[in-house]
Amino acid sequence: MTKLLEVEGLSKNFGGLQVSSDIFMTLNAGDRCALIGPNGAGKTTFVTSSPG
């Protein structure tokens, strides 16, 4: 399978608030994926995070 997106160990903090912790995900060609959750769950943070 061809990997289109691979995330390994993503964590995100805003100051002292940890909003995402140790996320792993692989999206292959032909896969379908939905990110669901309540407001403030970190969906936008997940898709806009960059390394560093």
C-alpha positions in Angstrom: 0.0 0.0 0.0 1.1 3.5 -0.7 1.3 5.7 2.4 -0.2 9.1 1.9 0.1 10.3 5.5 2.0 8.9 8.5 2.0 10.3 12.0 4.2 8.9 14.7 4.1 10.0 18.4 2.5 13.4 17.8 2.0 15.4 21.0 1.0 19.1 21.3 1.1 21.5 24.3 -0.2 25.0 24.6 1.8 26.3 27.6 1.0 23.9 30.4 -2.1 22.4 28.7 -1.5 19.1 26.8 -4.0 18.9 24.0 -2.8 15.8 22.2 -0.6 13.0 23.4 1.3 10.3 21.5 -0.9 10.0 18.4 0.0 7.4 15.8 -1.9 7.1 12.5 -1.3 5.9 8.9 -3.5 6.8 6.0 -2.9 4.7 2.9 -4.1 5.3 -0.7 -7.8 4.5 -0.9 -8.4 4.8 2.8 -11.1 7.0 4.2 -10.8 8.7 7.6 -12.9 11.0 9.7 -11.8 13.0 12.7 -14.7 13.4 15.1 -15.0 14.8 18.5 -16.5 17.7 20.6 -15.3 21.3 20.4 -11.9 21.6 21.9 -10.9 17.9 21.3 -7.9 18.9 19.2 -9.1 18.0 15.7 -7.8 21.2 14.1 -4.6 21.0 16.1 -4.0 17.5 14.8 -4.3 18.4 11.1 -2.4 21.7 11.3 0.5 20.6 13.6 4.0 20.6 12.0 7.2 19.0 13.2 9.3 20.9 15.7 
